[in-house]
Protein backbone atom coordinates (compact mmCIF):
# COMPACT_ATOMS: atom_id res chain seq x y z
CA UNK A 1 0.00 0.00 0.00
CA UNK A 2 1.10 3.49 -0.65
CA UNK A 3 1.74 5.83 2.26
CA UNK A 4 -1.49 7.62 1.55
CA UNK A 5 -3.56 4.42 1.42
CA UNK A 6 -2.05 3.23 4.73
CA UNK A 7 -2.68 6.60 6.33
CA UNK A 8 -6.25 6.72 5.05
CA UNK A 9 -6.95 3.27 6.51
CA UNK A 10 -5.51 4.33 9.87
CA UNK A 11 -7.62 7.48 9.76
CA UNK A 12 -10.77 5.42 9.16
CA UNK A 13 -9.92 3.31 12.25
CA UNK A 14 -9.40 6.41 14.39
CA UNK A 15 -12.64 8.03 13.22
CA UNK A 16 -14.52 4.80 14.03
CA UNK A 17 -13.72 5.45 17.71
CA UNK A 18 -16.30 8.11 18.65
CA UNK A 19 -14.00 9.95 21.06
CA UNK A 20 -16.28 12.89 21.83
CA UNK A 21 -14.76 14.70 24.81
CA UNK A 22 -17.57 13.55 27.13
CA UNK A 23 -16.69 9.89 26.43
CA UNK A 24 -13.74 7.70 27.41
CA UNK A 25 -10.77 7.75 25.01
CA UNK A 26 -8.88 4.77 26.42
CA UNK A 27 -9.81 2.47 23.52
CA UNK A 28 -8.44 4.73 20.83
CA UNK A 29 -5.32 5.39 22.91
CA UNK A 30 -4.79 1.62 23.32
CA UNK A 31 -5.28 1.19 19.57
CA UNK A 32 -2.69 3.87 18.76
CA UNK A 33 -0.32 2.50 21.44
CA UNK A 34 -0.39 -0.93 19.80
CA UNK A 35 0.31 0.50 16.36
CA UNK A 36 3.22 2.59 17.64
CA UNK A 37 4.65 -0.33 19.61
CA UNK A 38 4.43 -2.52 16.50
CA UNK A 39 6.37 0.20 14.70
CA UNK A 40 9.15 -0.02 17.30
CA UNK A 41 8.29 2.93 19.56
CA UNK A 42 8.71 3.04 23.33
CA UNK A 43 5.17 3.76 24.47
CA UNK A 44 3.70 5.07 27.71
CA UNK A 45 -0.04 5.30 28.37
CA UNK A 46 -0.89 7.70 31.20
CA UNK A 47 -4.35 7.30 32.70
CA UNK A 48 -6.05 10.19 34.46
CA UNK A 49 -7.61 9.90 37.93
CA UNK A 50 -10.95 8.65 36.55
CA UNK A 51 -9.33 5.86 34.54
CA UNK A 52 -11.55 6.89 31.61
CA UNK A 53 -9.11 9.23 29.91
CA UNK A 54 -5.54 8.72 28.84
CA UNK A 55 -2.59 10.44 27.23
CA UNK A 56 -0.12 8.55 25.08
CA UNK A 57 3.56 9.45 24.97
CA UNK A 58 5.88 7.51 22.70
CA UNK A 59 9.44 7.87 21.48
CA UNK A 60 11.62 6.52 18.69
CA UNK A 61 15.38 7.07 18.51
CA UNK A 62 18.00 7.71 21.19
CA UNK A 63 16.84 7.99 24.82
CA UNK A 64 18.19 11.44 25.49
CA UNK A 65 17.00 15.03 25.95
CA UNK A 66 15.92 16.96 22.88
CA UNK A 67 14.37 15.94 19.63
CA UNK A 68 10.98 16.92 18.36
CA UNK A 69 7.51 16.07 19.63
CA UNK A 70 4.54 15.53 17.31
CA UNK A 71 1.52 16.57 19.28
CA UNK A 72 -2.20 16.12 18.81
CA UNK A 73 -5.44 15.51 20.67
CA UNK A 74 -7.55 12.36 20.43
CA UNK A 75 -10.91 13.88 21.34
CA UNK A 76 -13.47 15.37 18.96
CA UNK A 77 -16.43 17.73 19.32
CA UNK A 78 -20.01 16.37 19.44
CA UNK A 79 -22.14 15.77 16.34
CA UNK A 80 -25.56 16.31 17.93
CA UNK A 81 -27.88 18.70 16.09
CA UNK A 82 -25.57 18.79 13.08
CA UNK A 83 -26.97 17.84 9.66
CA UNK A 84 -24.46 15.16 8.56
CA UNK A 85 -25.13 13.48 5.22
CA UNK A 86 -23.45 10.24 6.40
CA UNK A 87 -22.43 8.50 9.63
CA UNK A 88 -19.87 10.86 11.21
CA UNK A 89 -18.03 7.89 12.75
CA UNK A 90 -17.78 5.79 9.57
CA UNK A 91 -15.31 7.58 7.31
CA UNK A 92 -16.33 7.91 3.68
CA UNK A 93 -14.49 9.28 0.66
CA UNK A 94 -15.82 11.43 -2.15
CA UNK A 95 -13.24 12.43 -4.72
CA UNK A 96 -10.22 13.65 -2.77
CA UNK A 97 -12.17 14.37 0.40
CA UNK A 98 -12.20 12.10 3.46
CA UNK A 99 -15.32 12.76 5.53
CA UNK A 100 -15.85 12.05 9.21
CA UNK A 101 -15.84 13.63 12.65
CA UNK A 102 -12.25 14.42 13.54
CA UNK A 103 -10.93 13.97 9.98
CA UNK A 104 -9.29 17.39 10.03
CA UNK A 105 -9.49 18.18 13.77
CA UNK A 106 -7.30 16.29 14.20
CA UNK A 107 -7.17 12.58 13.59
CA UNK A 108 -5.70 13.12 10.12
CA UNK A 109 -2.50 14.38 11.75
CA UNK A 110 -2.50 11.49 14.23
CA UNK A 111 -2.93 9.02 11.36
CA UNK A 112 -0.03 10.59 9.44
CA UNK A 113 2.18 10.37 12.55
CA UNK A 114 1.29 6.71 13.14
CA UNK A 115 1.78 5.86 9.47
CA UNK A 116 5.22 7.52 9.59
CA UNK A 117 6.39 5.71 12.74
CA UNK A 118 7.88 2.72 10.83
CA UNK A 119 9.80 5.19 8.67
CA UNK A 120 11.28 6.92 11.74
CA UNK A 121 12.11 3.52 13.22
CA UNK A 122 13.84 2.31 10.08
CA UNK A 123 16.21 5.29 10.18
CA UNK A 124 19.21 5.68 12.43
CA UNK A 125 17.89 8.75 14.21
CA UNK A 126 20.51 10.87 15.93
CA UNK A 127 17.83 12.74 17.84
CA UNK A 128 14.53 11.30 19.09
CA UNK A 129 11.07 11.85 17.69
CA UNK A 130 8.21 11.80 20.21
CA UNK A 131 4.48 11.34 19.85
CA UNK A 132 2.17 13.09 22.33
CA UNK A 133 -1.50 12.23 21.89
CA UNK A 134 -3.76 13.75 24.52
CA UNK A 135 -7.33 13.71 25.84
CA UNK A 136 -9.83 16.52 26.37
CA UNK A 137 -8.27 19.28 24.26
CA UNK A 138 -11.70 20.47 23.16
CA UNK A 139 -12.81 21.10 26.74
CA UNK A 140 -9.82 23.06 28.03
CA UNK A 141 -6.64 21.18 27.08
CA UNK A 142 -6.89 19.02 30.20
CA UNK A 143 -4.75 16.17 28.89
CA UNK A 144 -2.00 18.44 27.61
CA UNK A 145 -1.87 20.19 30.99
CA UNK A 146 -1.15 16.93 32.79
CA UNK A 147 1.28 15.82 30.09
CA UNK A 148 3.15 19.13 30.30
CA UNK A 149 3.36 18.65 34.09
CA UNK A 150 4.94 15.22 33.59
CA UNK A 151 7.34 16.36 30.87
CA UNK A 152 8.60 19.43 32.67
CA UNK A 153 10.21 17.26 35.38
CA UNK A 154 11.91 14.93 32.92
CA UNK A 155 15.53 15.21 31.93
CA UNK A 156 14.91 13.51 28.57
CA UNK A 157 12.18 15.85 27.44
CA UNK A 158 11.63 17.07 23.90
CA UNK A 159 13.09 20.44 22.93
CA UNK A 160 10.69 21.23 20.07
CA UNK A 161 7.08 20.51 19.21
CA UNK A 162 4.82 20.54 16.19
CA UNK A 163 1.17 20.75 17.17
CA UNK A 164 -0.72 19.33 14.20
CA UNK A 165 -3.96 21.29 14.44
CA UNK A 166 -5.48 22.03 11.04
CA UNK A 167 -3.66 25.02 9.54
CA UNK A 168 -3.75 23.86 5.89
CA UNK A 169 -0.06 22.98 6.51
CA UNK A 170 0.78 26.63 7.01
CA UNK A 171 2.91 27.60 9.99
CA UNK A 172 1.24 29.25 12.95
CA UNK A 173 3.54 30.78 15.54
CA UNK A 174 1.07 32.45 17.83
CA UNK A 175 -2.44 32.60 19.19
CA UNK A 176 -4.06 34.26 22.16
CA UNK A 177 -4.89 32.30 25.25
CA UNK A 178 -8.49 31.62 26.22
CA UNK A 179 -9.63 31.60 29.83
CA UNK A 180 -13.29 30.98 30.68
CA UNK A 181 -14.96 31.31 34.05
CA UNK A 182 -18.36 30.90 35.68
CA UNK A 183 -18.91 32.93 38.85
CA UNK A 184 -21.87 32.11 41.08
CA UNK A 185 -23.13 34.64 43.61
CA UNK A 186 -25.28 33.20 46.39
CA UNK A 187 -27.09 35.80 48.49
CA UNK A 188 -30.35 35.85 50.40
CA UNK A 189 -33.78 36.26 48.79
CA UNK A 190 -36.25 38.72 50.21
CA UNK A 191 -38.98 41.24 49.46
CA UNK A 192 -37.98 44.10 47.22
CA UNK A 193 -39.32 46.62 49.73
CA UNK A 194 -36.69 45.62 52.31
CA UNK A 195 -33.36 45.49 50.49
CA UNK A 196 -31.42 45.58 53.75
CA UNK A 197 -32.93 42.26 54.83
CA UNK A 198 -31.55 40.32 51.90
CA UNK A 199 -28.29 39.93 50.01
CA UNK A 200 -28.92 40.91 46.41
CA UNK A 201 -26.90 38.46 44.36
CA UNK A 202 -27.69 40.29 41.09
CA UNK A 203 -26.34 43.57 42.42
CA UNK A 204 -23.09 41.98 43.57
CA UNK A 205 -22.80 40.26 40.19
CA UNK A 206 -23.34 43.63 38.49
CA UNK A 207 -20.56 45.21 40.55
CA UNK A 208 -18.28 42.30 39.67
CA UNK A 209 -19.03 42.82 35.98
CA UNK A 210 -18.40 46.58 36.30
CA UNK A 211 -14.98 45.85 37.80
CA UNK A 212 -14.21 43.49 34.90
CA UNK A 213 -15.14 46.22 32.42
CA UNK A 214 -12.78 48.64 34.19
CA UNK A 215 -10.02 46.06 33.95
CA UNK A 216 -10.82 45.64 30.27
CA UNK A 217 -10.01 49.33 29.75
CA UNK A 218 -6.77 48.97 31.72
CA UNK A 219 -5.72 46.08 29.49
CA UNK A 220 -5.61 48.34 26.44
CA UNK A 221 -2.85 50.32 28.15
CA UNK A 222 -0.91 47.13 28.73
CA UNK A 223 -0.70 46.28 25.00
CA UNK A 224 2.78 44.92 24.22
CA UNK A 225 4.42 47.38 21.78
CA UNK A 226 5.19 44.67 19.21
CA UNK A 227 1.88 42.79 19.45
CA UNK A 228 0.67 41.43 16.10
CA UNK A 229 -2.63 40.12 17.42
CA UNK A 230 -6.00 41.46 16.33
CA UNK A 231 -6.91 43.39 18.42
CA UNK A 232 -3.37 43.75 19.83
CA UNK A 233 -4.46 43.80 23.49
CA UNK A 234 -6.00 41.26 25.86
CA UNK A 235 -9.78 41.21 25.60
CA UNK A 236 -12.54 40.43 28.09
CA UNK A 237 -16.05 39.40 27.16
CA UNK A 238 -19.07 39.10 29.45
CA UNK A 239 -20.78 36.13 27.82
CA UNK A 240 -23.70 35.37 30.10
CA UNK A 241 -25.37 37.16 32.96
CA UNK A 242 -28.35 35.78 34.83
CA UNK A 243 -30.19 36.16 38.11
CA UNK A 244 -33.49 37.05 39.70
CA UNK A 245 -37.17 36.51 38.97
CA UNK A 246 -39.21 39.69 39.29
CA UNK A 247 -38.83 43.43 40.01
CA UNK A 248 -40.11 43.11 43.58
CA UNK A 249 -37.97 40.15 44.68
CA UNK A 250 -34.37 40.32 45.93
CA UNK A 251 -32.50 37.73 43.85
CA UNK A 252 -30.74 35.10 45.96
CA UNK A 253 -28.71 33.73 43.08
CA UNK A 254 -26.83 35.22 40.11
CA UNK A 255 -24.32 33.92 37.62
CA UNK A 256 -21.75 35.55 35.39
CA UNK A 257 -19.87 33.72 32.65
CA UNK A 258 -16.95 35.56 31.13
CA UNK A 259 -13.85 34.96 29.09
CA UNK A 260 -10.50 36.60 28.67
CA UNK A 261 -8.15 36.21 25.68
CA UNK A 262 -4.71 37.16 26.93
CA UNK A 263 -1.95 38.25 24.55
CA UNK A 264 0.57 37.66 27.35
CA UNK A 265 0.47 35.49 30.44
CA UNK A 266 1.16 38.47 32.72
CA UNK A 267 -2.18 39.99 31.64
CA UNK A 268 -4.07 36.88 32.68
CA UNK A 269 -2.32 36.86 36.06
CA UNK A 270 -3.02 40.59 36.47
CA UNK A 271 -6.75 40.28 35.77
CA UNK A 272 -7.20 37.20 37.94
CA UNK A 273 -5.36 38.77 40.87
CA UNK A 274 -7.41 41.99 40.73
CA UNK A 275 -10.84 40.49 40.08
CA UNK A 276 -10.40 37.75 42.67
CA UNK A 277 -9.12 40.30 45.16
CA UNK A 278 -12.14 42.51 44.50
CA UNK A 279 -14.53 39.58 44.99
CA UNK A 280 -12.88 38.26 48.13
CA UNK A 281 -11.84 41.48 49.89
CA UNK A 282 -14.64 43.87 48.92
CA UNK A 283 -17.78 42.07 47.74
CA UNK A 284 -17.78 38.96 49.89
CA UNK A 285 -17.32 40.71 53.27
CA UNK A 286 -20.25 43.01 52.40
CA UNK A 287 -22.43 40.02 51.54
CA UNK A 288 -21.40 38.14 54.67
CA UNK A 289 -22.14 41.08 56.96
CA UNK A 290 -25.81 40.24 56.31
CA UNK A 291 -25.56 36.48 55.86
CA UNK A 292 -22.52 34.48 56.88
CA UNK A 293 -23.28 31.74 54.34
CA UNK A 294 -23.39 34.10 51.36
CA UNK A 295 -20.76 33.12 48.84
CA UNK A 296 -18.97 33.85 45.57
CA UNK A 297 -17.70 30.75 43.79
CA UNK A 298 -15.49 30.93 40.71
CA UNK A 299 -15.31 27.87 38.47
CA UNK A 300 -12.61 27.61 35.84
CA UNK A 301 -14.30 26.37 32.66
CA UNK A 302 -11.02 26.30 30.78
CA UNK A 303 -7.65 28.00 30.80
CA UNK A 304 -5.81 27.56 27.52
CA UNK A 305 -2.42 29.21 27.53
CA UNK A 306 -1.60 31.47 24.60
CA UNK A 307 1.23 30.79 22.18
CA UNK A 308 3.48 33.84 22.14
CA UNK A 309 5.44 34.47 18.94
CA UNK A 310 9.13 34.24 19.84
CA UNK A 311 12.11 35.98 18.23
CA UNK A 312 13.95 32.70 18.01
CA UNK A 313 11.94 29.54 17.41
CA UNK A 314 13.88 26.45 16.32
CA UNK A 315 10.68 24.51 15.64
CA UNK A 316 9.56 27.23 13.25
CA UNK A 317 12.90 27.18 11.45
CA UNK A 318 12.72 23.41 10.90
CA UNK A 319 9.10 23.34 9.78
CA UNK A 320 9.69 26.27 7.42
CA UNK A 321 12.57 24.36 5.87
CA UNK A 322 10.48 21.18 5.57
CA UNK A 323 7.34 22.76 4.14
CA UNK A 324 8.96 25.57 2.19
CA UNK A 325 6.75 28.07 3.98
CA UNK A 326 8.04 31.61 4.07
CA UNK A 327 6.51 33.28 7.07
CA UNK A 328 4.21 32.33 9.85
CA UNK A 329 0.69 33.32 10.84
CA UNK A 330 -1.18 34.19 13.97
CA UNK A 331 -4.61 32.61 14.38
CA UNK A 332 -7.70 33.17 16.46
CA UNK A 333 -8.20 29.62 17.71
CA UNK A 334 -6.49 28.13 20.75
CA UNK A 335 -4.34 24.99 20.87
CA UNK A 336 -2.20 22.98 23.27
CA UNK A 337 0.92 24.75 21.99
CA UNK A 338 1.09 27.41 24.72
CA UNK A 339 1.23 24.76 27.43
CA UNK A 340 4.34 23.24 25.87
CA UNK A 341 5.87 26.67 25.31
CA UNK A 342 5.31 27.34 29.03
CA UNK A 343 7.61 24.44 29.94
CA UNK A 344 10.38 25.76 27.74
CA UNK A 345 9.81 24.11 24.37
CA UNK A 346 9.95 25.86 20.98
CA UNK A 347 6.55 25.22 19.41
CA UNK A 348 4.71 25.80 16.15
CA UNK A 349 1.27 24.75 14.99
CA UNK A 350 1.20 23.11 11.57
CA UNK A 351 -1.12 20.37 10.42
CA UNK A 352 -3.27 19.03 7.60
CA UNK A 353 -6.80 20.27 6.88
CA UNK A 354 -8.52 23.59 7.20
CA UNK A 355 -9.89 25.04 10.41
CA UNK A 356 -12.87 26.06 8.23
CA UNK A 357 -13.99 22.43 8.26
CA UNK A 358 -13.34 21.79 11.96
CA UNK A 359 -16.32 21.30 14.27
CA UNK A 360 -18.74 21.44 11.29
CA UNK A 361 -21.15 18.86 9.89
CA UNK A 362 -19.56 16.87 7.05
CA UNK A 363 -16.11 17.71 8.38
CA UNK A 364 -13.55 16.58 5.81
CA UNK A 365 -9.85 16.39 5.08
CA UNK A 366 -8.38 16.63 1.60
CA UNK A 367 -6.03 13.80 0.68
CA UNK A 368 -3.58 16.36 -0.71
CA UNK A 369 -3.27 17.79 2.79
CA UNK A 370 -2.51 14.34 4.15
CA UNK A 371 0.17 13.82 1.49
CA UNK A 372 1.74 17.19 2.32
CA UNK A 373 1.83 16.19 6.00
CA UNK A 374 3.43 12.80 5.20
CA UNK A 375 6.05 14.64 3.13
CA UNK A 376 6.81 16.94 6.05
CA UNK A 377 7.21 13.95 8.38
CA UNK A 378 9.48 12.10 6.00
CA UNK A 379 11.58 15.25 5.65
CA UNK A 380 11.69 15.38 9.42
CA UNK A 381 13.02 11.81 9.52
CA UNK A 382 15.86 12.89 7.19
CA UNK A 383 16.51 15.91 9.31
CA UNK A 384 16.67 13.91 12.58
CA UNK A 385 19.07 11.48 10.89
CA UNK A 386 21.36 13.81 9.02
CA UNK A 387 22.35 16.44 11.55
CA UNK A 388 24.07 15.66 14.84
ZN1 LIG B 1 -8.27 20.53 17.49
Boltz pocket constraint, residues with backbone or C-beta under 6 A from the ligand:
constraints:
  - pocket:
      binder: B
      contacts: [[A, 73], [A, 105], [A, 106], [A, 137], [A, 165], [A, 166]]
      max_distance: 6.0
